[in-house]
Amino acid sequence: MTIHTMADMAAKGETPEVLFWVGCAGSFDDRYKRVTKAFVKILNAVNIKFAVLGTEETCTGDPARRAGNEFLFQMQAMSNIQVLNGYGVKKIVTACPHCFNTIKNEYPELGGNYEVIHHSTFLQQLINEGKIKVEGGAFKGKKITYHDSCYLGRANNIYEAPRAVLEALDADLVEMKRCRTTGLCCGAGGAQMFKEPEKGDKDINVERTEEALNTGASTIAVACPFCMTMMSDGVKNKEREAEVKVKDLAELIVEANGLQ
């Protein structure tokens, strides 16, 4: 698996087409590392010249700002902007909607202006350009439901790209009652990921998972590390992990194309 860092490329006087922003989950969460690897397999398969920051990448500051620590957010953001601007980065792709939203919409006011693309849109572009040809019928006729991430959907109006990627799989896309603009949060946004829920009748991720299971889908597709964790926990809560899988869009493309 070929992965170059920005430092390596800069030393050779080269610049990548895109910087792949891996994010904390993609770097450290065991489950989401598989999504990082899947996305890298796709980038390599379509010969896209990309690089990562490696140890120079730190948290975007999204959880700090959502939790109300504006000082920490600005420190983290300024540190990242300094590194990105130092390398003259123009185009960033990330598999995390939280990183995507923060770098795209909140870094400009601190001097960080980049073209930021979420991997769902990036994958849709590759499919539209014919660079990814989804082969085989690995998902033909199988029911897949897609859970809208709040930071992709309501915050950035990205509803079609993930669905276009799933439709390319030739799967049977079944929607939950609450989807698109009326989608229900998985329960992790707004820094809720890092605390226990308040007392109530039911955890929100269980409520959302029930809606997904009610569609009869054997795969719950997600495009966010937080959603991945919350929906996976919900499926485990219902003891359905043997027959229902929670997978990221990139993993589904890799599976459909047999990329190794």
C-alpha positions in Angstrom: 0.0 0.0 0.0 1.6 3.2 -1.2 1.2 6.2 1.1 3.4 9.3 0.9 3.5 12.1 3.5 3.5 15.7 2.5 7.0 16.0 4.1 8.3 13.2 1.8 6.8 14.9 -1.3 8.0 18.4 -0.4 11.5 17.0 0.1 11.4 15.7 -3.5 9.9 18.9 -4.8 6.6 17.2 -5.7 3.0 18.2 -4.9 0.1 15.8 -4.7 -3.3 16.3 -6.4 -5.0 15.9 -3.1 -4.2 15.8 0.6 -6.1 13.0 2.3 -7.0 14.3 5.8 -7.3 11.1 7.8 -8.8 12.4 11.0 -8.5 11.1 14.6 -10.9 8.2 14.0 -9.3 7.2 10.8 -5.9 7.1 12.5 -6.7 5.6 15.9 -10.1 3.9 16.0 -9.6 0.2 15.1 -12.9 -0.1 13.2 -12.4 3.1 11.2 -8.8 2.3 10.3 -10.4 -0.2 7.9 -12.2 2.7 6.2 -8.9 4.6 5.8 -7.3 1.5 4.3 -10.3 1.0 1.9 -10.2 4.6 0.7 -6.4 4.4 0.1 -6.9 1.2 -1.9 -9.3 3.2 -4.1 -7.0 6.2 -4.5 -4.1 3.8 -5.5 -6.4 1.8 -7.9 -7.3 5.0 -9.8 -3.8 6.3 -9.7 -4.5 9.5 -7.8 -1.4 11.2 -6.5 -2.2 11.9 -2.9 -0.4 12.4 0.4 -1.2 12.5 4.1 0.2 14.8 6.8 1.1 11.8 9.0 2.4 12.9 12.4 1.9 16.6 11.4 -1.9 16.1 11.4 -3.7 16.9 14.6 -7.4 17.1 15.6 -9.3 19.7 13.6 -10.7 21.1 16.9 -14.3 20.1 16.0 -15.0 18.3 19.4 -13.4 21.1 21.4 -15.6 23.8 19.7 -18.8 21.7 19.9 -18.1 21.1 23.6 -17.7 24.9 24.2 -13.9 25.2 24.4 -13.3 27.9 21.8 -9.8 28.6 23.0 -8.7 25.0 22.4 -10.4 24.9 19.0 -8.6 28.0 17.8 -5.2 26.6 19.0 -5.8 23.3 17.2 -7.1 25.1 14.1 -4.3 27.6 13.8 -1.7 24.9 14.3 -3.2 22.9 11.4 -3.7 25.9 9.1 0.0 26.8 9.6 1.0 23.3 8.5 -1.4 23.2 5.6 -0.4 26.7 4.3 3.2 25.8 4.8 2.8 23.0 2.3 0.6 25.2 0.0 -2.2 22.7 0.2 -5.1 23.5 -2.2 -7.4 20.4 -2.2 -8.3 18.2 0.8 -10.3 15.0 0.8 -11.5 13.5 4.1 -13.8 10.5 5.1 -15.0 12.4 8.2 -17.9 14.8 7.9 -16.8 16.5 11.1 -13.3 17.2 9.8 -14.9 18.2 6.4 -17.3 20.7 7.9 -14.7 22.3 10.2 -12.0 22.7 7.6 -14.5 23.8 4.9 -16.7 26.2 6.8 -14.7 27.2 9.9 -11.1 27.4 8.9 -11.5 30.2 6.4 -12.2 32.8 9.1 -8.8 31.8 10.6 -6.9 32.0 7.3 -7.3 28.5 6.0 -8.9 28.5 2.6 -9.0 25.2 0.8 -11.2 23.2 -1.6 -12.5 20.5 0.8 -14.3 17.4 -0.5 -16.0 14.6 1.5 -15.1 11.2 0.3 -18.7 10.4 -0.7 -18.6 13.3 -3.2 -15.1 12.3 -4.3 -16.2 8.7 -4.9 -19.3 9.9 -6.8 -17.0 12.0 -9.1 -14.7 9.0 -9.7 -17.7 6.8 -10.6 -19.1 9.6 -12.9 -15.8 10.0 -14.7 -15.6 6.2 -15.2 -12.5 5.9 -13.1 -14.2 3.5 -10.8 -16.2 0.8 -12.6 -18.2 -1.2 -10.1 -17.8 -4.8 -11.3 -19.5 -8.0 -10.3 -22.9 -8.3 -8.6 -21.6 -8.6 -5.0 -24.5 -6.4 -3.9 -27.0 -7.0 -6.7 -30.5 -7.2 -5.3 -29.3 -6.9 -1.7 -31.0 -4.3 0.5 -28.9 -1.4 1.7 -30.2 1.5 3.8 -28.2 4.7 4.1 -28.0 6.8 7.3 -27.5 10.5 6.7 -24.7 12.1 8.7 -25.9 15.4 10.2 -22.7 17.2 9.1 -23.0 16.0 5.5 -26.8 16.3 5.2 -28.3 19.2 7.1 -25.0 21.1 7.6 -23.7 20.8 4.1 -26.6 19.7 2.0 -24.9 16.5 0.7 -27.6 14.0 0.2 -27.2 12.7 -3.4 -23.5 11.8 -3.5 -23.6 8.9 -1.0 -26.8 7.6 -2.6 -25.3 7.8 -6.1 -22.4 5.7 -4.8 -24.7 3.1 -3.4 -26.8 3.0 -6.6 -23.7 2.3 -8.6 -23.4 -0.9 -6.6 -26.6 -2.1 -8.2 -28.1 -2.7 -4.7 -31.7 -2.2 -3.7 -31.5 1.1 -1.8 -34.3 1.3 0.8 -34.8 4.5 2.7 -35.7 4.9 6.4 -38.8 6.9 7.2 -36.6 9.7 8.6 -34.0 10.4 5.9 -32.5 13.3 4.0 -33.6 16.7 5.5 -35.6 14.9 8.2 -32.9 12.4 9.0 -32.4 11.5 12.6 -29.0 12.1 14.3 -27.1 8.9 15.4 -26.6 10.6 18.7 -22.9 11.4 18.5 -22.8 14.9 17.0 -22.2 18.1 19.0 -19.5 16.3 21.1 -22.2 14.0 22.5 -19.9 11.1 21.3 -17.6 11.7 24.3 -20.2 11.5 27.1 -22.8 9.2 28.5 -26.4 10.1 27.4 -28.8 11.9 29.8 -31.5 9.8 31.4 -34.4 9.0 29.1 -36.5 6.1 27.8 -34.1 5.0 25.0 -30.7 5.8 23.6 -31.0 7.8 20.3 -28.6 5.4 18.5 -30.9 2.5 19.4 -33.9 4.4 18.1 -32.1 5.1 14.8 -30.9 1.5 14.5 -34.4 0.2 15.0 -35.5 2.4 12.0 -32.6 1.0 9.9 -33.5 -2.6 10.9 -37.2 -2.0 10.1 -36.2 -1.5 6.4 -35.1 -5.1 6.2 -31.7 -4.1 4.9 -28.7 -6.4 5.5 -26.3 -3.5 5.2 -26.5 -0.1 6.9 -24.3 2.2 4.9 -22.7 5.2 6.7 -20.2 7.9 5.7 -19.0 9.1 9.1 -16.8 7.5 11.9 -19.2 8.7 14.6 -22.2 7.3 12.8 -20.3 4.1 12.3 -19.7 3.7 16.0 -23.2 4.6 17.1 -25.0 2.4 14.5 -22.7 -0.5 15.2 -23.4 -0.2 18.9 -27.1 -0.1 18.1 -26.9 -3.3 16.0 -25.0 -5.0 18.9 -27.7 -3.8 21.3 -30.3 -5.6 19.2 -28.0 -8.7 18.9 -28.3 -8.5 15.1 -24.5 -8.2 14.3 -24.4 -11.6 12.7 -26.8 -10.7 9.9 -26.7 -6.9 9.6 -23.4 -5.2 8.8 -22.6 -1.5 9.2 -20.2 -0.4 6.5 -18.7 2.8 5.0 -19.2 3.7 1.4 -15.5 3.2 0.6 -15.5 -0.3 2.1 -18.5 -1.2 -0.1 -16.8 0.0 -3.2 -13.6 -2.0 -2.3 -15.8 -5.1 -1.7 -17.7 -4.8 -4.9 -14.5 -4.4 -6.9 -12.5 -7.0 -5.1 -9.6 -4.5 -4.5 -6.8 -5.9 -2.4 
